[in-house]
Amino acid sequence: MAADPLTDAVSARICKHMNEDHAEAVLDYARHYGGVAEPKAAQMVAVKPQAMELEVDGALVSISFDHTLTDSEDAHRTLVAMLRAMPKPQA
């Protein structure tokens, strides 16, 4: 099955999934890539070919990707890779 183009509907689907199932990861994106020291609340509001947009503590934060996303599969791979690239918190 081919991946879906990165339309507004696909962006909304990705955001809904991330906000409902991976809320901690969205906070991690805000902290690590968005430069927000201690985010209290973060929601993914859009995934566009060049960047993801988060609403962090009421402010819009745009986080650029290292390449232009081609489709939903590329978005998934890129979001996972960005999480894996973050340093792990020390226990």
PDB file as gemmi writes it, atoms N, CA and C in Angstrom:
CRYST1    1.000    1.000    1.000  90.00  90.00  90.00 P 1                      
ATOM      1  N   MET A   1       0.842  -1.189   0.000  1.00  0.00           N  
ATOM      2  CA  MET A   1       0.000   0.000   0.000  1.00  0.00           C  
ATOM      3  C   MET A   1       0.886   1.250   0.000  1.00  0.00           C  
ATOM      4  N   ALA A   2       0.545   2.171  -0.853  1.00  0.00           N  
ATOM      5  CA  ALA A   2       1.334   3.399  -0.965  1.00  0.00           C  
ATOM      6  C   ALA A   2       1.053   4.322   0.220  1.00  0.00           C  
ATOM      7  N   ALA A   3       2.040   5.109   0.567  1.00  0.00           N  
ATOM      8  CA  ALA A   3       1.864   6.074   1.645  1.00  0.00           C  
ATOM      9  C   ALA A   3       1.004   7.231   1.143  1.00  0.00           C  
ATOM     10  N   ASP A   4       0.332   7.892   2.093  1.00  0.00           N  
ATOM     11  CA  ASP A   4      -0.536   9.014   1.743  1.00  0.00           C  
ATOM     12  C   ASP A   4       0.272  10.288   1.587  1.00  0.00           C  
ATOM     13  N   PRO A   5      -0.121  11.132   0.602  1.00  0.00           N  
ATOM     14  CA  PRO A   5       0.517  12.454   0.510  1.00  0.00           C  
ATOM     15  C   PRO A   5       0.257  13.234   1.804  1.00  0.00           C  
ATOM     16  N   LEU A   6       1.112  14.180   2.104  1.00  0.00           N  
ATOM     17  CA  LEU A   6       1.012  14.927   3.365  1.00  0.00           C  
ATOM     18  C   LEU A   6      -0.023  16.046   3.230  1.00  0.00           C  
ATOM     19  N   THR A   7      -1.293  15.668   3.198  1.00  0.00           N  
ATOM     20  CA  THR A   7      -2.396  16.625   3.100  1.00  0.00           C  
ATOM     21  C   THR A   7      -2.769  17.123   4.493  1.00  0.00           C  
ATOM     22  N   ASP A   8      -3.680  18.098   4.556  1.00  0.00           N  
ATOM     23  CA  ASP A   8      -4.158  18.590   5.851  1.00  0.00           C  
ATOM     24  C   ASP A   8      -4.823  17.466   6.641  1.00  0.00           C  
ATOM     25  N   ALA A   9      -5.555  16.594   5.939  1.00  0.00           N  
ATOM     26  CA  ALA A   9      -6.233  15.481   6.617  1.00  0.00           C  
ATOM     27  C   ALA A   9      -5.219  14.501   7.209  1.00  0.00           C  
ATOM     28  N   VAL A  10      -4.166  14.211   6.478  1.00  0.00           N  
ATOM     29  CA  VAL A  10      -3.115  13.313   6.984  1.00  0.00           C  
ATOM     30  C   VAL A  10      -2.397  13.976   8.156  1.00  0.00           C  
ATOM     31  N   SER A  11      -2.118  15.269   8.054  1.00  0.00           N  
ATOM     32  CA  SER A  11      -1.505  16.010   9.155  1.00  0.00           C  
ATOM     33  C   SER A  11      -2.374  15.910  10.408  1.00  0.00           C  
ATOM     34  N   ALA A  12      -3.672  16.098  10.249  1.00  0.00           N  
ATOM     35  CA  ALA A  12      -4.589  16.023  11.391  1.00  0.00           C  
ATOM     36  C   ALA A  12      -4.574  14.630  12.014  1.00  0.00           C  
ATOM     37  N   ARG A  13      -4.507  13.597  11.175  1.00  0.00           N  
ATOM     38  CA  ARG A  13      -4.474  12.212  11.668  1.00  0.00           C  
ATOM     39  C   ARG A  13      -3.195  11.960  12.471  1.00  0.00           C  
ATOM     40  N   ILE A  14      -2.058  12.427  11.945  1.00  0.00           N  
ATOM     41  CA  ILE A  14      -0.780  12.260  12.649  1.00  0.00           C  
ATOM     42  C   ILE A  14      -0.828  13.001  13.984  1.00  0.00           C  
ATOM     43  N   CYS A  15      -1.315  14.235  13.980  1.00  0.00           N  
ATOM     44  CA  CYS A  15      -1.365  15.038  15.205  1.00  0.00           C  
ATOM     45  C   CYS A  15      -2.259  14.381  16.255  1.00  0.00           C  
ATOM     46  N   LYS A  16      -3.433  13.893  15.832  1.00  0.00           N  
ATOM     47  CA  LYS A  16      -4.361  13.234  16.757  1.00  0.00           C  
ATOM     48  C   LYS A  16      -3.674  12.030  17.402  1.00  0.00           C  
ATOM     49  N   HIS A  17      -3.016  11.225  16.595  1.00  0.00           N  
ATOM     50  CA  HIS A  17      -2.306  10.038  17.104  1.00  0.00           C  
ATOM     51  C   HIS A  17      -1.206  10.441  18.087  1.00  0.00           C  
ATOM     52  N   MET A  18      -0.392  11.406  17.705  1.00  0.00           N  
ATOM     53  CA  MET A  18       0.713  11.816  18.579  1.00  0.00           C  
ATOM     54  C   MET A  18       0.185  12.396  19.894  1.00  0.00           C  
ATOM     55  N   ASN A  19      -0.833  13.238  19.828  1.00  0.00           N  
ATOM     56  CA  ASN A  19      -1.356  13.878  21.040  1.00  0.00           C  
ATOM     57  C   ASN A  19      -2.045  12.877  21.960  1.00  0.00           C  
ATOM     58  N   GLU A  20      -2.727  11.889  21.375  1.00  0.00           N  
ATOM     59  CA  GLU A  20      -3.454  10.916  22.198  1.00  0.00           C  
ATOM     60  C   GLU A  20      -2.552   9.794  22.714  1.00  0.00           C  
ATOM     61  N   ASP A  21      -1.623   9.333  21.877  1.00  0.00           N  
ATOM     62  CA  ASP A  21      -0.838   8.144  22.226  1.00  0.00           C  
ATOM     63  C   ASP A  21       0.617   8.417  22.594  1.00  0.00           C  
ATOM     64  N   HIS A  22       1.117   9.594  22.251  1.00  0.00           N  
ATOM     65  CA  HIS A  22       2.544   9.886  22.478  1.00  0.00           C  
ATOM     66  C   HIS A  22       2.733  11.300  23.027  1.00  0.00           C  
ATOM     67  N   ALA A  23       1.918  11.671  24.016  1.00  0.00           N  
ATOM     68  CA  ALA A  23       1.973  13.029  24.580  1.00  0.00           C  
ATOM     69  C   ALA A  23       3.356  13.359  25.139  1.00  0.00           C  
ATOM     70  N   GLU A  24       4.009  12.378  25.747  1.00  0.00           N  
ATOM     71  CA  GLU A  24       5.345  12.615  26.319  1.00  0.00           C  
ATOM     72  C   GLU A  24       6.358  12.922  25.213  1.00  0.00           C  
ATOM     73  N   ALA A  25       6.213  12.248  24.079  1.00  0.00           N  
ATOM     74  CA  ALA A  25       7.105  12.512  22.939  1.00  0.00           C  
ATOM     75  C   ALA A  25       6.919  13.932  22.426  1.00  0.00           C  
ATOM     76  N   VAL A  26       5.677  14.413  22.401  1.00  0.00           N  
ATOM     77  CA  VAL A  26       5.420  15.787  21.946  1.00  0.00           C  
ATOM     78  C   VAL A  26       6.103  16.779  22.896  1.00  0.00           C  
ATOM     79  N   LEU A  27       6.036  16.515  24.193  1.00  0.00           N  
ATOM     80  CA  LEU A  27       6.765  17.354  25.158  1.00  0.00           C  
ATOM     81  C   LEU A  27       8.267  17.287  24.901  1.00  0.00           C  
ATOM     82  N   ASP A  28       8.762  16.088  24.577  1.00  0.00           N  
ATOM     83  CA  ASP A  28      10.192  15.926  24.278  1.00  0.00           C  
ATOM     84  C   ASP A  28      10.603  16.733  23.045  1.00  0.00           C  
ATOM     85  N   TYR A  29       9.768  16.725  21.997  1.00  0.00           N  
ATOM     86  CA  TYR A  29      10.061  17.548  20.807  1.00  0.00           C  
ATOM     87  C   TYR A  29      10.156  19.020  21.204  1.00  0.00           C  
ATOM     88  N   ALA A  30       9.204  19.489  22.024  1.00  0.00           N  
ATOM     89  CA  ALA A  30       9.193  20.894  22.448  1.00  0.00           C  
ATOM     90  C   ALA A  30      10.457  21.236  23.219  1.00  0.00           C  
ATOM     91  N   ARG A  31      10.852  20.324  24.099  1.00  0.00           N  
ATOM     92  CA  ARG A  31      12.017  20.556  24.956  1.00  0.00           C  
ATOM     93  C   ARG A  31      13.306  20.524  24.137  1.00  0.00           C  
ATOM     94  N   HIS A  32      13.502  19.435  23.382  1.00  0.00           N  
ATOM     95  CA  HIS A  32      14.781  19.222  22.711  1.00  0.00           C  
ATOM     96  C   HIS A  32      14.933  20.064  21.445  1.00  0.00           C  
ATOM     97  N   TYR A  33      13.935  20.020  20.579  1.00  0.00           N  
ATOM     98  CA  TYR A  33      14.044  20.713  19.291  1.00  0.00           C  
ATOM     99  C   TYR A  33      13.469  22.117  19.319  1.00  0.00           C  
ATOM    100  N   GLY A  34      12.490  22.346  20.211  1.00  0.00           N  
ATOM    101  CA  GLY A  34      11.854  23.660  20.273  1.00  0.00           C  
ATOM    102  C   GLY A  34      12.526  24.614  21.237  1.00  0.00           C  
ATOM    103  N   GLY A  35      13.440  24.090  22.060  1.00  0.00           N  
ATOM    104  CA  GLY A  35      14.183  24.942  22.975  1.00  0.00           C  
ATOM    105  C   GLY A  35      13.369  25.457  24.150  1.00  0.00           C  
ATOM    106  N   VAL A  36      12.261  24.774  24.476  1.00  0.00           N  
ATOM    107  CA  VAL A  36      11.435  25.173  25.614  1.00  0.00           C  
ATOM    108  C   VAL A  36      11.955  24.402  26.829  1.00  0.00           C  
ATOM    109  N   ALA A  37      12.523  25.130  27.787  1.00  0.00           N  
ATOM    110  CA  ALA A  37      13.211  24.490  28.915  1.00  0.00           C  
ATOM    111  C   ALA A  37      12.320  23.527  29.690  1.00  0.00           C  
ATOM    112  N   GLU A  38      11.165  23.979  30.132  1.00  0.00           N  
ATOM    113  CA  GLU A  38      10.279  23.129  30.928  1.00  0.00           C  
ATOM    114  C   GLU A  38       8.840  23.262  30.447  1.00  0.00           C  
ATOM    115  N   PRO A  39       8.529  22.647  29.303  1.00  0.00           N  
ATOM    116  CA  PRO A  39       7.150  22.767  28.796  1.00  0.00           C  
ATOM    117  C   PRO A  39       6.171  22.059  29.731  1.00  0.00           C  
ATOM    118  N   LYS A  40       5.061  22.734  30.011  1.00  0.00           N  
ATOM    119  CA  LYS A  40       4.040  22.143  30.872  1.00  0.00           C  
ATOM    120  C   LYS A  40       2.983  21.420  30.042  1.00  0.00           C  
ATOM    121  N   ALA A  41       2.675  21.974  28.875  1.00  0.00           N  
ATOM    122  CA  ALA A  41       1.684  21.362  27.988  1.00  0.00           C  
ATOM    123  C   ALA A  41       2.117  21.563  26.540  1.00  0.00           C  
ATOM    124  N   ALA A  42       2.008  20.500  25.757  1.00  0.00           N  
ATOM    125  CA  ALA A  42       2.369  20.611  24.340  1.00  0.00           C  
ATOM    126  C   ALA A  42       1.398  19.769  23.520  1.00  0.00           C  
ATOM    127  N   GLN A  43       0.968  20.323  22.404  1.00  0.00           N  
ATOM    128  CA  GLN A  43       0.104  19.618  21.463  1.00  0.00           C  
ATOM    129  C   GLN A  43       0.718  19.777  20.082  1.00  0.00           C  
ATOM    130  N   MET A  44       0.734  18.715  19.306  1.00  0.00           N  
ATOM    131  CA  MET A  44       1.147  18.811  17.908  1.00  0.00           C  
ATOM    132  C   MET A  44      -0.069  19.323  17.142  1.00  0.00           C  
ATOM    133  N   VAL A  45       0.097  20.424  16.429  1.00  0.00           N  
ATOM    134  CA  VAL A  45      -1.048  21.006  15.725  1.00  0.00           C  
ATOM    135  C   VAL A  45      -0.965  20.859  14.210  1.00  0.00           C  
ATOM    136  N   ALA A  46       0.234  20.628  13.663  1.00  0.00           N  
ATOM    137  CA  ALA A  46       0.360  20.428  12.220  1.00  0.00           C  
ATOM    138  C   ALA A  46       1.668  19.739  11.891  1.00  0.00           C  
ATOM    139  N   VAL A  47       1.628  18.908  10.846  1.00  0.00           N  
ATOM    140  CA  VAL A  47       2.840  18.326  10.280  1.00  0.00           C  
ATOM    141  C   VAL A  47       2.826  18.718   8.803  1.00  0.00           C  
ATOM    142  N   LYS A  48       3.767  19.565   8.452  1.00  0.00           N  
ATOM    143  CA  LYS A  48       3.873  20.069   7.083  1.00  0.00           C  
ATOM    144  C   LYS A  48       5.154  19.517   6.472  1.00  0.00           C  
ATOM    145  N   PRO A  49       5.310  19.625   5.168  1.00  0.00           N  
ATOM    146  CA  PRO A  49       6.523  19.055   4.560  1.00  0.00           C  
ATOM    147  C   PRO A  49       7.832  19.601   5.141  1.00  0.00           C  
ATOM    148  N   GLN A  50       7.862  20.864   5.548  1.00  0.00           N  
ATOM    149  CA  GLN A  50       9.110  21.449   6.047  1.00  0.00           C  
ATOM    150  C   GLN A  50       9.254  21.432   7.566  1.00  0.00           C  
ATOM    151  N   ALA A  51       8.136  21.339   8.294  1.00  0.00           N  
ATOM    152  CA  ALA A  51       8.217  21.495   9.758  1.00  0.00           C  
ATOM    153  C   ALA A  51       6.984  20.941  10.454  1.00  0.00           C  
ATOM    154  N   MET A  52       7.162  20.636  11.743  1.00  0.00           N  
ATOM    155  CA  MET A  52       5.998  20.338  12.586  1.00  0.00           C  
ATOM    156  C   MET A  52       5.710  21.589  13.395  1.00  0.00           C  
ATOM    157  N   GLU A  53       4.439  21.801  13.690  1.00  0.00           N  
ATOM    158  CA  GLU A  53       4.051  22.933  14.513  1.00  0.00           C  
ATOM    159  C   GLU A  53       3.441  22.403  15.796  1.00  0.00           C  
ATOM    160  N   LEU A  54       3.942  22.926  16.903  1.00  0.00           N  
ATOM    161  CA  LEU A  54       3.449  22.544  18.222  1.00  0.00           C  
ATOM    162  C   LEU A  54       2.870  23.769  18.898  1.00  0.00           C  
ATOM    163  N   GLU A  55       1.858  23.550  19.720  1.00  0.00           N  
ATOM    164  CA  GLU A  55       1.406  24.601  20.616  1.00  0.00           C  
ATOM    165  C   GLU A  55       1.945  24.216  21.982  1.00  0.00           C  
ATOM    166  N   VAL A  56       2.856  25.052  22.489  1.00  0.00           N  
ATOM    167  CA  VAL A  56       3.532  24.752  23.753  1.00  0.00           C  
ATOM    168  C   VAL A  56       3.214  25.863  24.744  1.00  0.00           C  
ATOM    169  N   ASP A  57       2.515  25.485  25.813  1.00  0.00           N  
ATOM    170  CA  ASP A  57       2.130  26.449  26.846  1.00  0.00           C  
ATOM    171  C   ASP A  57       1.476  27.688  26.228  1.00  0.00           C  
ATOM    172  N   GLY A  58       0.638  27.468  25.203  1.00  0.00           N  
ATOM    173  CA  GLY A  58      -0.108  28.557  24.579  1.00  0.00           C  
ATOM    174  C   GLY A  58       0.602  29.288  23.451  1.00  0.00           C  
ATOM    175  N   ALA A  59       1.853  28.955  23.185  1.00  0.00           N  
ATOM    176  CA  ALA A  59       2.613  29.620  22.116  1.00  0.00           C  
ATOM    177  C   ALA A  59       2.873  28.636  20.977  1.00  0.00           C  
ATOM    178  N   LEU A  60       2.895  29.138  19.747  1.00  0.00           N  
ATOM    179  CA  LEU A  60       3.171  28.291  18.593  1.00  0.00           C  
ATOM    180  C   LEU A  60       4.681  28.141  18.412  1.00  0.00           C  
ATOM    181  N   VAL A  61       5.131  26.901  18.303  1.00  0.00           N  
ATOM    182  CA  VAL A  61       6.552  26.605  18.114  1.00  0.00           C  
ATOM    183  C   VAL A  61       6.682  25.780  16.832  1.00  0.00           C  
ATOM    184  N   SER A  62       7.499  26.261  15.905  1.00  0.00           N  
ATOM    185  CA  SER A  62       7.721  25.541  14.649  1.00  0.00           C  
ATOM    186  C   SER A  62       9.085  24.865  14.711  1.00  0.00           C  
ATOM    187  N   ILE A  63       9.111  23.576  14.382  1.00  0.00           N  
ATOM    188  CA  ILE A  63      10.348  22.795  14.421  1.00  0.00           C  
ATOM    189  C   ILE A  63      10.610  22.261  13.020  1.00  0.00           C  
ATOM    190  N   SER A  64      11.659  22.752  12.396  1.00  0.00           N  
ATOM    191  CA  SER A  64      11.982  22.357  11.028  1.00  0.00           C  
ATOM    192  C   SER A  64      12.523  20.942  10.971  1.00  0.00           C  
ATOM    193  N   PHE A  65      12.202  20.252   9.886  1.00  0.00           N  
ATOM    194  CA  PHE A  65      12.773  18.935   9.624  1.00  0.00           C  
ATOM    195  C   PHE A  65      14.092  19.108   8.896  1.00  0.00           C  
ATOM    196  N   ASP A  66      14.918  18.057   8.871  1.00  0.00           N  
ATOM    197  CA  ASP A  66      16.212  18.134   8.193  1.00  0.00           C  
ATOM    198  C   ASP A  66      16.078  17.920   6.686  1.00  0.00           C  
ATOM    199  N   HIS A  67      14.873  17.615   6.232  1.00  0.00           N  
ATOM    200  CA  HIS A  67      14.595  17.479   4.801  1.00  0.00           C  
ATOM    201  C   HIS A  67      13.102  17.720   4.602  1.00  0.00           C  
ATOM    202  N   THR A  68      12.679  17.896   3.362  1.00  0.00           N  
ATOM    203  CA  THR A  68      11.266  18.084   3.064  1.00  0.00           C  
ATOM    204  C   THR A  68      10.577  16.725   3.029  1.00  0.00           C  
ATOM    205  N   LEU A  69       9.549  16.562   3.852  1.00  0.00           N  
ATOM    206  CA  LEU A  69       8.833  15.293   3.908  1.00  0.00           C  
ATOM    207  C   LEU A  69       8.063  15.058   2.615  1.00  0.00           C  
ATOM    208  N   THR A  70       8.046  13.808   2.176  1.00  0.00           N  
ATOM    209  CA  THR A  70       7.373  13.482   0.923  1.00  0.00           C  
ATOM    210  C   THR A  70       5.966  12.932   1.137  1.00  0.00           C  
ATOM    211  N   ASP A  71       5.749  12.192   2.238  1.00  0.00           N  
ATOM    212  CA  ASP A  71       4.446  11.558   2.452  1.00  0.00           C  
ATOM    213  C   ASP A  71       4.322  11.118   3.909  1.00  0.00           C  
ATOM    214  N   SER A  72       3.214  10.441   4.221  1.00  0.00           N  
ATOM    215  CA  SER A  72       2.953  10.039   5.606  1.00  0.00           C  
ATOM    216  C   SER A  72       4.007   9.073   6.139  1.00  0.00           C  
ATOM    217  N   GLU A  73       4.508   8.194   5.284  1.00  0.00           N  
ATOM    218  CA  GLU A  73       5.537   7.229   5.695  1.00  0.00           C  
ATOM    219  C   GLU A  73       6.836   7.953   6.056  1.00  0.00           C  
ATOM    220  N   ASP A  74       7.200   8.934   5.251  1.00  0.00           N  
ATOM    221  CA  ASP A  74       8.385   9.744   5.516  1.00  0.00           C  
ATOM    222  C   ASP A  74       8.205  10.518   6.830  1.00  0.00           C  
ATOM    223  N   ALA A  75       6.998  11.031   7.054  1.00  0.00           N  
ATOM    224  CA  ALA A  75       6.720  11.755   8.305  1.00  0.00           C  
ATOM    225  C   ALA A  75       6.912  10.826   9.498  1.00  0.00           C  
ATOM    226  N   HIS A  76       6.375   9.619   9.407  1.00  0.00           N  
ATOM    227  CA  HIS A  76       6.511   8.655  10.505  1.00  0.00           C  
ATOM    228  C   HIS A  76       7.971   8.339  10.774  1.00  0.00           C  
ATOM    229  N   ARG A  77       8.717   7.991   9.724  1.00  0.00           N  
ATOM    230  CA  ARG A  77      10.141   7.665   9.890  1.00  0.00           C  
ATOM    231  C   ARG A  77      10.906   8.828  10.499  1.00  0.00           C  
ATOM    232  N   THR A  78      10.610  10.038  10.039  1.00  0.00           N  
ATOM    233  CA  THR A  78      11.337  11.218  10.501  1.00  0.00           C  
ATOM    234  C   THR A  78      11.021  11.526  11.962  1.00  0.00           C  
ATOM    235  N   LEU A  79       9.742  11.451  12.355  1.00  0.00           N  
ATOM    236  CA  LEU A  79       9.377  11.719  13.751  1.00  0.00           C  
ATOM    237  C   LEU A  79      10.020  10.694  14.685  1.00  0.00           C  
ATOM    238  N   VAL A  80      10.034   9.433  14.281  1.00  0.00           N  
ATOM    239  CA  VAL A  80      10.670   8.390  15.093  1.00  0.00           C  
ATOM    240  C   VAL A  80      12.181   8.638  15.184  1.00  0.00           C  
ATOM    241  N   ALA A  81      12.806   8.947  14.060  1.00  0.00           N  
ATOM    242  CA  ALA A  81      14.258   9.199  14.055  1.00  0.00           C  
ATOM    243  C   ALA A  81      14.612  10.386  14.945  1.00  0.00           C  
ATOM    244  N   MET A  82      13.773  11.424  14.929  1.00  0.00           N  
ATOM    245  CA  MET A  82      14.032  12.595  15.777  1.00  0.00           C  
ATOM    246  C   MET A  82      13.956  12.213  17.252  1.00  0.00           C  
ATOM    247  N   LEU A  83      13.017  11.376  17.615  1.00  0.00           N  
ATOM    248  CA  LEU A  83      12.932  10.911  19.009  1.00  0.00           C  
ATOM    249  C   LEU A  83      14.163  10.105  19.387  1.00  0.00           C  
ATOM    250  N   ARG A  84      14.549   9.216  18.517  1.00  0.00           N  
ATOM    251  CA  ARG A  84      15.716   8.360  18.797  1.00  0.00           C  
ATOM    252  C   ARG A  84      17.012   9.144  18.883  1.00  0.00           C  
ATOM    253  N   ALA A  85      17.079  10.277  18.208  1.00  0.00           N  
ATOM    254  CA  ALA A  85      18.302  11.097  18.197  1.00  0.00           C  
ATOM    255  C   ALA A  85      18.470  11.900  19.486  1.00  0.00           C  
ATOM    256  N   MET A  86      17.408  12.022  20.270  1.00  0.00           N  
ATOM    257  CA  MET A  86      17.495  12.800  21.508  1.00  0.00           C  
ATOM    258  C   MET A  86      18.315  12.053  22.551  1.00  0.00           C  
ATOM    259  N   PRO A  87      19.102  12.802  23.332  1.00  0.00           N  
ATOM    260  CA  PRO A  87      19.820  12.149  24.428  1.00  0.00           C  
ATOM    261  C   PRO A  87      18.820  11.592  25.440  1.00  0.00           C  
ATOM    262  N   LYS A  88      19.134  10.430  25.969  1.00  0.00           N  
ATOM    263  CA  LYS A  88      18.256   9.801  26.960  1.00  0.00           C  
ATOM    264  C   LYS A  88      18.491  10.445  28.324  1.00  0.00           C  
ATOM    265  N   PRO A  89      17.404  10.699  29.076  1.00  0.00           N  
ATOM    266  CA  PRO A  89      17.593  11.276  30.425  1.00  0.00           C  
ATOM    267  C   PRO A  89      18.368  10.307  31.314  1.00  0.00           C  
ATOM    268  N   GLN A  90      19.190  10.860  32.148  1.00  0.00           N  
ATOM    269  CA  GLN A  90      19.987  10.028  33.066  1.00  0.00           C  
ATOM    270  C   GLN A  90      19.104   9.574  34.230  1.00  0.00           C  
ATOM    271  N   ALA A  91      19.187   8.301  34.558  1.00  0.00           N  
ATOM    272  CA  ALA A  91      18.361   7.759  35.647  1.00  0.00           C  
ATOM    273  C   ALA A  91      18.970   8.079  36.986  1.00  0.00           C  
TER     274      ALA A  91                                                      
END                                                                             
